[in-house]
Amino acid sequence: MNLISYSSEINNDNKKSFIDSIDTFIFDCDGVLWIADTIVPGAIETLNYLRHTLGKKILFVTNNSTKTRQQFQDKIKSFGIECFIDEVYGSSYGAAIYLNQINFPKDSKKVFIIGEYGLEKELNDQNFKTIKEINKLKDGLDSVQNTVIDKDIGAVIVGMDTQLTFQKATYAHMCIKEIEGCLFIATNPDSSYPVKDGKTLPGAGSIVSMIQTSTQVKPITIGKPETLLLDVILKKDNLDPKRTLFVGDRLDTDIAFAFNGGIKSLLVLTGISQLSEINNIDSKINPNFYTNTIADLLPSNN
Protein backbone atom coordinates (compact mmCIF):
# COMPACT_ATOMS: atom_id res chain seq x y z
CA MET A 1 0.00 0.00 0.00
CA ASN A 2 1.33 3.45 -0.89
CA LEU A 3 1.98 5.84 1.96
CA ILE A 4 0.52 8.63 -0.17
CA SER A 5 -1.90 7.70 -2.92
CA TYR A 6 -0.94 10.24 -5.55
CA SER A 7 1.78 12.80 -6.25
CA SER A 8 1.11 16.21 -7.81
CA GLU A 9 3.53 17.73 -10.28
CA ILE A 10 4.52 21.33 -9.63
CA ASN A 11 3.53 23.50 -12.62
CA ASN A 12 2.67 27.09 -13.42
CA ASP A 13 -0.95 26.59 -12.37
CA ASN A 14 -0.29 25.32 -8.85
CA LYS A 15 3.17 26.72 -8.07
CA LYS A 16 2.01 29.86 -6.27
CA SER A 17 -0.57 28.13 -4.08
CA PHE A 18 1.97 25.41 -3.28
CA ILE A 19 4.67 27.87 -2.19
CA ASP A 20 2.14 30.00 -0.28
CA SER A 21 1.18 26.93 1.77
CA ILE A 22 4.73 26.50 3.08
CA ASP A 23 6.52 28.55 5.74
CA THR A 24 9.64 26.38 6.15
CA PHE A 25 11.60 24.62 3.40
CA ILE A 26 13.93 21.89 4.67
CA PHE A 27 16.43 20.84 2.03
CA ASP A 28 18.40 17.67 1.60
CA CYS A 29 21.76 18.61 0.06
CA ASP A 30 23.41 15.92 -2.09
CA GLY A 31 21.21 15.29 -5.12
CA VAL A 32 19.02 18.34 -4.48
CA LEU A 33 21.27 21.40 -4.26
CA TRP A 34 24.39 19.82 -5.70
CA ILE A 35 25.65 16.54 -7.12
CA ALA A 36 29.19 15.65 -6.05
CA ASP A 37 30.96 19.01 -6.50
CA THR A 38 28.60 20.51 -9.07
CA ILE A 39 25.81 22.90 -8.09
CA VAL A 40 22.37 22.15 -9.50
CA PRO A 41 21.60 24.95 -11.99
CA GLY A 42 19.29 27.53 -10.44
CA ALA A 43 19.69 26.27 -6.87
CA ILE A 44 21.31 29.48 -5.59
CA GLU A 45 18.68 31.68 -7.22
CA THR A 46 15.87 29.48 -5.88
CA LEU A 47 17.04 29.63 -2.27
CA ASN A 48 17.62 33.38 -2.48
CA TYR A 49 14.12 33.80 -3.91
CA LEU A 50 12.51 31.74 -1.17
CA ARG A 51 14.54 33.31 1.64
CA HIS A 52 14.74 36.98 0.67
CA THR A 53 11.87 37.63 -1.74
CA LEU A 54 9.25 35.49 -0.03
CA GLY A 55 10.62 35.44 3.54
CA LYS A 56 10.57 31.65 3.88
CA LYS A 57 12.57 29.86 6.56
CA ILE A 58 15.36 27.70 5.12
CA LEU A 59 16.96 24.67 6.79
CA PHE A 60 19.45 22.08 5.56
CA VAL A 61 19.43 18.41 6.57
CA THR A 62 21.86 15.71 5.51
CA ASN A 63 22.32 12.04 6.32
CA ASN A 64 26.02 12.32 5.51
CA SER A 65 27.81 11.59 8.79
CA THR A 66 31.36 12.26 7.61
CA LYS A 67 31.32 16.02 8.24
CA THR A 68 30.46 18.32 11.13
CA ARG A 69 27.76 20.96 10.96
CA GLN A 70 30.51 23.56 10.54
CA GLN A 71 31.98 21.64 7.61
CA PHE A 72 28.56 21.35 6.01
CA GLN A 73 27.98 25.06 6.44
CA ASP A 74 31.35 25.71 4.80
CA LYS A 75 30.48 23.41 1.90
CA ILE A 76 27.05 24.97 1.42
CA LYS A 77 28.55 28.45 1.41
CA SER A 78 31.29 27.33 -1.01
CA PHE A 79 28.58 26.92 -3.65
CA GLY A 80 27.47 30.52 -3.08
CA ILE A 81 24.44 29.50 -1.01
CA GLU A 82 23.66 31.64 2.03
CA CYS A 83 23.68 29.51 5.18
CA PHE A 84 23.90 29.96 8.94
CA ILE A 85 25.17 27.31 11.38
CA ASP A 86 21.85 27.00 13.23
CA GLU A 87 20.16 26.12 9.93
CA VAL A 88 22.29 22.99 9.49
CA TYR A 89 21.35 19.55 10.82
CA GLY A 90 23.41 16.42 10.18
CA SER A 91 23.10 12.82 11.32
CA SER A 92 26.34 13.02 13.34
CA TYR A 93 25.04 16.03 15.24
CA GLY A 94 21.74 14.20 15.68
CA ALA A 95 23.53 11.19 17.17
CA ALA A 96 25.19 13.40 19.79
CA ILE A 97 21.88 15.10 20.60
CA TYR A 98 20.19 11.71 20.94
CA LEU A 99 22.78 10.47 23.45
CA ASN A 100 22.23 13.64 25.46
CA GLN A 101 18.47 13.14 25.37
CA ILE A 102 18.71 9.61 26.80
CA ASN A 103 21.21 10.75 29.46
CA PHE A 104 24.00 8.49 28.22
CA PRO A 105 26.53 8.26 31.11
CA LYS A 106 29.41 10.34 29.73
CA ASP A 107 31.57 9.94 32.83
CA SER A 108 31.55 6.16 32.93
CA LYS A 109 30.85 4.96 29.39
CA LYS A 110 32.59 5.33 26.01
CA VAL A 111 31.35 5.28 22.43
CA PHE A 112 32.94 3.11 19.75
CA ILE A 113 32.47 4.57 16.29
CA ILE A 114 32.73 3.24 12.80
CA GLY A 115 32.86 6.58 11.06
CA GLU A 116 34.96 9.56 10.11
CA TYR A 117 35.97 12.96 11.47
CA GLY A 118 32.51 14.49 11.43
CA LEU A 119 30.99 11.86 13.69
CA GLU A 120 33.95 11.86 16.06
CA LYS A 121 34.06 15.67 16.31
CA GLU A 122 30.33 16.12 16.94
CA LEU A 123 30.45 13.53 19.73
CA ASN A 124 33.59 15.00 21.27
CA ASP A 125 32.07 18.50 21.15
CA GLN A 126 29.25 17.13 23.35
CA ASN A 127 31.88 15.69 25.74
CA PHE A 128 31.44 12.03 24.80
CA LYS A 129 34.53 9.83 25.04
CA THR A 130 35.05 8.06 21.73
CA ILE A 131 37.12 5.14 20.51
CA LYS A 132 37.79 5.06 16.79
CA GLU A 133 41.19 3.44 16.29
CA ILE A 134 41.85 -0.09 17.54
CA ASN A 135 45.00 -2.13 17.89
CA LYS A 136 45.59 -3.82 14.55
CA LEU A 137 46.09 -7.57 14.49
CA LYS A 138 47.51 -9.79 11.81
CA ASP A 139 45.21 -10.76 8.97
CA GLY A 140 43.21 -13.93 9.30
CA LEU A 141 40.38 -15.19 11.46
CA ASP A 142 42.76 -16.91 13.87
CA SER A 143 44.14 -13.49 14.77
CA VAL A 144 41.01 -11.35 14.59
CA GLN A 145 39.06 -13.65 16.90
CA ASN A 146 41.44 -12.63 19.67
CA THR A 147 40.23 -9.01 19.54
CA VAL A 148 39.99 -7.55 23.06
CA ILE A 149 37.20 -5.00 23.57
CA ASP A 150 36.91 -2.23 26.13
CA LYS A 151 34.10 -3.26 28.48
CA ASP A 152 33.39 0.41 29.28
CA ILE A 153 31.87 0.93 25.84
CA GLY A 154 28.19 1.76 26.20
CA ALA A 155 27.31 2.47 22.58
CA VAL A 156 28.44 1.56 19.09
CA ILE A 157 27.63 4.20 16.46
CA VAL A 158 28.00 3.23 12.80
CA GLY A 159 28.19 5.73 9.95
CA MET A 160 30.01 6.17 6.66
CA ASP A 161 33.62 4.98 6.93
CA THR A 162 35.88 4.89 3.87
CA GLN A 163 38.57 3.25 6.03
CA LEU A 164 36.34 0.37 7.12
CA THR A 165 38.20 -2.83 8.00
CA PHE A 166 37.08 -6.27 9.05
CA GLN A 167 38.74 -5.63 12.39
CA LYS A 168 36.57 -2.54 13.01
CA ALA A 169 33.48 -4.54 12.10
CA THR A 170 34.58 -7.31 14.44
CA TYR A 171 35.11 -4.85 17.28
CA ALA A 172 31.65 -3.35 16.79
CA HIS A 173 30.11 -6.83 16.56
CA MET A 174 31.76 -8.00 19.77
CA CYS A 175 30.78 -4.86 21.72
CA ILE A 176 27.12 -5.24 20.76
CA LYS A 177 27.06 -8.98 21.43
CA GLU A 178 29.22 -9.17 24.55
CA ILE A 179 28.59 -5.96 26.53
CA GLU A 180 25.27 -5.97 28.35
CA GLY A 181 23.18 -2.93 27.50
CA CYS A 182 25.49 -1.68 24.74
CA LEU A 183 23.51 0.46 22.30
CA PHE A 184 23.72 -0.03 18.53
CA ILE A 185 23.10 3.29 16.77
CA ALA A 186 23.14 4.01 13.04
CA THR A 187 23.68 7.54 11.79
CA ASN A 188 21.66 6.80 8.64
CA PRO A 189 20.45 3.88 6.50
CA ASP A 190 21.45 5.10 3.01
CA SER A 191 22.54 1.99 1.10
CA SER A 192 24.39 4.03 -1.51
CA TYR A 193 26.07 7.42 -1.84
CA PRO A 194 25.64 9.48 -5.06
CA VAL A 195 28.74 10.82 -6.79
CA LYS A 196 29.44 12.48 -10.13
CA ASP A 197 28.54 11.07 -13.53
CA GLY A 198 25.48 9.31 -12.12
CA LYS A 199 27.57 6.78 -10.22
CA THR A 200 27.11 5.61 -6.64
CA LEU A 201 29.30 4.25 -3.87
CA PRO A 202 28.40 2.01 -0.92
CA GLY A 203 26.70 4.14 1.72
CA ALA A 204 26.63 4.06 5.50
CA GLY A 205 23.57 1.82 5.38
CA SER A 206 25.56 -0.94 3.71
CA ILE A 207 27.97 -0.93 6.66
CA VAL A 208 25.09 -0.80 9.15
CA SER A 209 23.49 -3.76 7.39
CA MET A 210 26.62 -5.84 7.83
CA ILE A 211 26.72 -5.22 11.59
CA GLN A 212 22.97 -5.74 11.91
CA THR A 213 23.20 -9.02 10.00
CA SER A 214 26.08 -10.35 12.07
CA THR A 215 24.63 -9.35 15.45
CA GLN A 216 20.94 -9.86 14.63
CA VAL A 217 20.34 -6.57 16.49
CA LYS A 218 18.29 -3.78 14.92
CA PRO A 219 19.95 -0.37 15.33
CA ILE A 220 18.46 2.87 16.58
CA THR A 221 18.54 5.04 13.45
CA ILE A 222 19.12 8.77 13.79
CA GLY A 223 18.88 10.09 10.23
CA LYS A 224 16.26 9.87 7.53
CA PRO A 225 13.81 8.14 7.25
CA GLU A 226 13.49 7.82 11.03
CA THR A 227 12.05 10.79 12.89
CA LEU A 228 14.55 11.37 15.71
CA LEU A 229 16.35 14.15 13.82
CA LEU A 230 13.11 15.70 12.55
CA ASP A 231 11.68 15.76 16.07
CA VAL A 232 14.73 17.77 17.17
CA ILE A 233 14.28 20.22 14.29
CA LEU A 234 10.55 20.76 14.78
CA LYS A 235 11.02 21.40 18.49
CA LYS A 236 14.16 23.53 18.28
CA ASP A 237 12.83 25.77 15.51
CA ASN A 238 9.22 25.74 16.74
CA LEU A 239 7.87 24.72 13.34
CA ASP A 240 4.29 24.06 12.29
CA PRO A 241 4.40 20.58 10.69
CA LYS A 242 1.43 21.42 8.45
CA ARG A 243 3.38 24.31 6.90
CA THR A 244 6.75 22.58 6.70
CA LEU A 245 8.11 20.90 3.55
CA PHE A 246 11.02 18.53 3.06
CA VAL A 247 12.72 18.63 -0.34
CA GLY A 248 14.67 15.51 -1.25
CA ASP A 249 15.82 13.22 -4.05
CA ARG A 250 15.32 9.79 -2.43
CA LEU A 251 12.01 8.07 -1.83
CA ASP A 252 13.35 5.59 0.72
CA THR A 253 14.96 8.20 2.98
CA ASP A 254 13.88 11.79 2.19
CA ILE A 255 10.23 11.25 1.30
CA ALA A 256 9.73 8.57 3.95
CA PHE A 257 11.34 10.97 6.47
CA ALA A 258 8.73 13.61 5.68
CA PHE A 259 5.86 11.17 5.82
CA ASN A 260 7.01 9.56 9.08
CA GLY A 261 7.41 13.00 10.64
CA GLY A 262 4.04 14.32 9.51
CA ILE A 263 5.28 17.05 7.17
CA LYS A 264 4.86 17.62 3.42
CA SER A 265 7.34 16.35 0.82
CA LEU A 266 8.67 17.38 -2.57
CA LEU A 267 10.73 14.99 -4.70
CA VAL A 268 13.19 16.49 -7.18
CA LEU A 269 14.46 14.30 -10.00
CA THR A 270 18.09 15.44 -9.95
CA GLY A 271 19.32 12.67 -7.65
CA ILE A 272 18.64 9.02 -6.86
CA SER A 273 14.89 8.39 -7.33
CA GLN A 274 13.29 8.81 -10.73
CA LEU A 275 9.82 9.62 -12.05
CA SER A 276 9.17 6.00 -13.03
CA GLU A 277 9.23 5.04 -9.33
CA ILE A 278 6.13 7.06 -8.36
CA ASN A 279 2.46 7.18 -9.32
CA ASN A 280 2.27 3.60 -10.52
CA ILE A 281 0.90 0.37 -9.14
CA ASP A 282 4.33 -0.73 -7.91
CA SER A 283 5.06 2.48 -6.01
CA LYS A 284 5.83 1.77 -2.36
CA ILE A 285 5.94 5.43 -1.41
CA ASN A 286 4.93 8.62 -3.18
CA PRO A 287 5.80 12.23 -2.36
CA ASN A 288 3.10 14.85 -1.97
CA PHE A 289 4.67 16.77 -4.88
CA TYR A 290 7.38 16.25 -7.48
CA THR A 291 9.28 18.34 -10.00
CA ASN A 292 12.33 18.00 -12.23
CA THR A 293 14.64 20.35 -10.35
CA ILE A 294 14.58 22.75 -7.44
CA ALA A 295 14.86 25.60 -9.95
CA ASP A 296 11.27 24.87 -10.99
CA LEU A 297 10.19 26.82 -7.89
CA LEU A 298 11.46 30.04 -9.42
CA PRO A 299 8.86 32.36 -10.98
CA SER A 300 8.01 31.45 -14.54
CA ASN A 301 9.06 33.80 -17.33
CA ASN A 302 5.92 32.98 -19.25
C-alpha positions as CSV (number, residue, x, y, z in Angstrom):
1,M,0.0,0.0,0.0
2,N,1.3,3.5,-0.9
3,L,2.0,5.8,2.0
4,I,0.5,8.6,-0.2
5,S,-1.9,7.7,-2.9
6,Y,-0.9,10.2,-5.5
7,S,1.8,12.8,-6.2
8,S,1.1,16.2,-7.8
9,E,3.5,17.7,-10.3
10,I,4.5,21.3,-9.6
11,N,3.5,23.5,-12.6
12,N,2.7,27.1,-13.4
13,D,-1.0,26.6,-12.4
14,N,-0.3,25.3,-8.8
15,K,3.2,26.7,-8.1
16,K,2.0,29.9,-6.3
17,S,-0.6,28.1,-4.1
18,F,2.0,25.4,-3.3
19,I,4.7,27.9,-2.2
20,D,2.1,30.0,-0.3
21,S,1.2,26.9,1.8
22,I,4.7,26.5,3.1
23,D,6.5,28.5,5.7
24,T,9.6,26.4,6.2
25,F,11.6,24.6,3.4
26,I,13.9,21.9,4.7
27,F,16.4,20.8,2.0
28,D,18.4,17.7,1.6
29,C,21.8,18.6,0.1
30,D,23.4,15.9,-2.1
31,G,21.2,15.3,-5.1
32,V,19.0,18.3,-4.5
33,L,21.3,21.4,-4.3
34,W,24.4,19.8,-5.7
35,I,25.7,16.5,-7.1
36,A,29.2,15.6,-6.0
37,D,31.0,19.0,-6.5
38,T,28.6,20.5,-9.1
39,I,25.8,22.9,-8.1
40,V,22.4,22.1,-9.5
41,P,21.6,25.0,-12.0
42,G,19.3,27.5,-10.4
43,A,19.7,26.3,-6.9
44,I,21.3,29.5,-5.6
45,E,18.7,31.7,-7.2
46,T,15.9,29.5,-5.9
47,L,17.0,29.6,-2.3
48,N,17.6,33.4,-2.5
49,Y,14.1,33.8,-3.9
50,L,12.5,31.7,-1.2
51,R,14.5,33.3,1.6
52,H,14.7,37.0,0.7
53,T,11.9,37.6,-1.7
54,L,9.3,35.5,0.0
55,G,10.6,35.4,3.5
56,K,10.6,31.7,3.9
57,K,12.6,29.9,6.6
58,I,15.4,27.7,5.1
59,L,17.0,24.7,6.8
60,F,19.5,22.1,5.6
61,V,19.4,18.4,6.6
62,T,21.9,15.7,5.5
63,N,22.3,12.0,6.3
64,N,26.0,12.3,5.5
65,S,27.8,11.6,8.8
66,T,31.4,12.3,7.6
67,K,31.3,16.0,8.2
68,T,30.5,18.3,11.1
69,R,27.8,21.0,11.0
70,Q,30.5,23.6,10.5
71,Q,32.0,21.6,7.6
72,F,28.6,21.4,6.0
73,Q,28.0,25.1,6.4
74,D,31.3,25.7,4.8
75,K,30.5,23.4,1.9
76,I,27.0,25.0,1.4
77,K,28.6,28.5,1.4
78,S,31.3,27.3,-1.0
79,F,28.6,26.9,-3.6
80,G,27.5,30.5,-3.1
81,I,24.4,29.5,-1.0
82,E,23.7,31.6,2.0
83,C,23.7,29.5,5.2
84,F,23.9,30.0,8.9
85,I,25.2,27.3,11.4
86,D,21.9,27.0,13.2
87,E,20.2,26.1,9.9
88,V,22.3,23.0,9.5
89,Y,21.4,19.6,10.8
90,G,23.4,16.4,10.2
91,S,23.1,12.8,11.3
92,S,26.3,13.0,13.3
93,Y,25.0,16.0,15.2
94,G,21.7,14.2,15.7
95,A,23.5,11.2,17.2
96,A,25.2,13.4,19.8
97,I,21.9,15.1,20.6
98,Y,20.2,11.7,20.9
99,L,22.8,10.5,23.5
100,N,22.2,13.6,25.5
101,Q,18.5,13.1,25.4
102,I,18.7,9.6,26.8
103,N,21.2,10.7,29.5
104,F,24.0,8.5,28.2
105,P,26.5,8.3,31.1
106,K,29.4,10.3,29.7
107,D,31.6,9.9,32.8
108,S,31.6,6.2,32.9
109,K,30.8,5.0,29.4
110,K,32.6,5.3,26.0
111,V,31.4,5.3,22.4
112,F,32.9,3.1,19.8
113,I,32.5,4.6,16.3
114,I,32.7,3.2,12.8
115,G,32.9,6.6,11.1
116,E,35.0,9.6,10.1
117,Y,36.0,13.0,11.5
118,G,32.5,14.5,11.4
119,L,31.0,11.9,13.7
120,E,33.9,11.9,16.1
121,K,34.1,15.7,16.3
122,E,30.3,16.1,16.9
123,L,30.4,13.5,19.7
124,N,33.6,15.0,21.3
125,D,32.1,18.5,21.2
126,Q,29.3,17.1,23.3
127,N,31.9,15.7,25.7
128,F,31.4,12.0,24.8
129,K,34.5,9.8,25.0
130,T,35.1,8.1,21.7
131,I,37.1,5.1,20.5
132,K,37.8,5.1,16.8
133,E,41.2,3.4,16.3
134,I,41.9,-0.1,17.5
135,N,45.0,-2.1,17.9
136,K,45.6,-3.8,14.6
137,L,46.1,-7.6,14.5
138,K,47.5,-9.8,11.8
139,D,45.2,-10.8,9.0
140,G,43.2,-13.9,9.3
141,L,40.4,-15.2,11.5
142,D,42.8,-16.9,13.9
143,S,44.1,-13.5,14.8
144,V,41.0,-11.4,14.6
145,Q,39.1,-13.6,16.9
146,N,41.4,-12.6,19.7
147,T,40.2,-9.0,19.5
148,V,40.0,-7.5,23.1
149,I,37.2,-5.0,23.6
150,D,36.9,-2.2,26.1
151,K,34.1,-3.3,28.5
152,D,33.4,0.4,29.3
153,I,31.9,0.9,25.8
154,G,28.2,1.8,26.2
155,A,27.3,2.5,22.6
156,V,28.4,1.6,19.1
157,I,27.6,4.2,16.5
158,V,28.0,3.2,12.8
159,G,28.2,5.7,10.0
160,M,30.0,6.2,6.7
161,D,33.6,5.0,6.9
162,T,35.9,4.9,3.9
163,Q,38.6,3.3,6.0
164,L,36.3,0.4,7.1
165,T,38.2,-2.8,8.0
166,F,37.1,-6.3,9.0
167,Q,38.7,-5.6,12.4
168,K,36.6,-2.5,13.0
169,A,33.5,-4.5,12.1
170,T,34.6,-7.3,14.4
171,Y,35.1,-4.8,17.3
172,A,31.6,-3.4,16.8
173,H,30.1,-6.8,16.6
174,M,31.8,-8.0,19.8
175,C,30.8,-4.9,21.7
176,I,27.1,-5.2,20.8
177,K,27.1,-9.0,21.4
178,E,29.2,-9.2,24.6
179,I,28.6,-6.0,26.5
180,E,25.3,-6.0,28.3
181,G,23.2,-2.9,27.5
182,C,25.5,-1.7,24.7
183,L,23.5,0.5,22.3
184,F,23.7,0.0,18.5
185,I,23.1,3.3,16.8
186,A,23.1,4.0,13.0
187,T,23.7,7.5,11.8
188,N,21.7,6.8,8.6
189,P,20.4,3.9,6.5
190,D,21.5,5.1,3.0
191,S,22.5,2.0,1.1
192,S,24.4,4.0,-1.5
193,Y,26.1,7.4,-1.8
194,P,25.6,9.5,-5.1
195,V,28.7,10.8,-6.8
196,K,29.4,12.5,-10.1
197,D,28.5,11.1,-13.5
198,G,25.5,9.3,-12.1
199,K,27.6,6.8,-10.2
200,T,27.1,5.6,-6.6
201,L,29.3,4.2,-3.9
202,P,28.4,2.0,-0.9
203,G,26.7,4.1,1.7
204,A,26.6,4.1,5.5
205,G,23.6,1.8,5.4
206,S,25.6,-0.9,3.7
207,I,28.0,-0.9,6.7
208,V,25.1,-0.8,9.1
209,S,23.5,-3.8,7.4
210,M,26.6,-5.8,7.8
211,I,26.7,-5.2,11.6
212,Q,23.0,-5.7,11.9
213,T,23.2,-9.0,10.0
214,S,26.1,-10.3,12.1
215,T,24.6,-9.4,15.5
216,Q,20.9,-9.9,14.6
217,V,20.3,-6.6,16.5
218,K,18.3,-3.8,14.9
219,P,20.0,-0.4,15.3
220,I,18.5,2.9,16.6
221,T,18.5,5.0,13.4
222,I,19.1,8.8,13.8
223,G,18.9,10.1,10.2
224,K,16.3,9.9,7.5
225,P,13.8,8.1,7.2
226,E,13.5,7.8,11.0
227,T,12.1,10.8,12.9
228,L,14.6,11.4,15.7
229,L,16.3,14.1,13.8
230,L,13.1,15.7,12.5
231,D,11.7,15.8,16.1
232,V,14.7,17.8,17.2
233,I,14.3,20.2,14.3
234,L,10.6,20.8,14.8
235,K,11.0,21.4,18.5
236,K,14.2,23.5,18.3
237,D,12.8,25.8,15.5
238,N,9.2,25.7,16.7
239,L,7.9,24.7,13.3
240,D,4.3,24.1,12.3
241,P,4.4,20.6,10.7
242,K,1.4,21.4,8.5
243,R,3.4,24.3,6.9
244,T,6.8,22.6,6.7
245,L,8.1,20.9,3.6
246,F,11.0,18.5,3.1
247,V,12.7,18.6,-0.3
248,G,14.7,15.5,-1.3
249,D,15.8,13.2,-4.0
250,R,15.3,9.8,-2.4
251,L,12.0,8.1,-1.8
252,D,13.4,5.6,0.7
253,T,15.0,8.2,3.0
254,D,13.9,11.8,2.2
255,I,10.2,11.2,1.3
256,A,9.7,8.6,3.9
257,F,11.3,11.0,6.5
258,A,8.7,13.6,5.7
259,F,5.9,11.2,5.8
260,N,7.0,9.6,9.1
261,G,7.4,13.0,10.6
262,G,4.0,14.3,9.5
263,I,5.3,17.0,7.2
264,K,4.9,17.6,3.4
265,S,7.3,16.3,0.8
266,L,8.7,17.4,-2.6
267,L,10.7,15.0,-4.7
268,V,13.2,16.5,-7.2
269,L,14.5,14.3,-10.0
270,T,18.1,15.4,-10.0
271,G,19.3,12.7,-7.7
272,I,18.6,9.0,-6.9
273,S,14.9,8.4,-7.3
274,Q,13.3,8.8,-10.7
275,L,9.8,9.6,-12.0
276,S,9.2,6.0,-13.0
277,E,9.2,5.0,-9.3
278,I,6.1,7.1,-8.4
279,N,2.5,7.2,-9.3
280,N,2.3,3.6,-10.5
281,I,0.9,0.4,-9.1
282,D,4.3,-0.7,-7.9
283,S,5.1,2.5,-6.0
284,K,5.8,1.8,-2.4
285,I,5.9,5.4,-1.4
286,N,4.9,8.6,-3.2
287,P,5.8,12.2,-2.4
288,N,3.1,14.9,-2.0
289,F,4.7,16.8,-4.9
290,Y,7.4,16.3,-7.5
291,T,9.3,18.3,-10.0
292,N,12.3,18.0,-12.2
293,T,14.6,20.3,-10.4
294,I,14.6,22.8,-7.4
295,A,14.9,25.6,-9.9
296,D,11.3,24.9,-11.0
297,L,10.2,26.8,-7.9
298,L,11.5,30.0,-9.4
299,P,8.9,32.4,-11.0
300,S,8.0,31.4,-14.5
301,N,9.1,33.8,-17.3
302,N,5.9,33.0,-19.2
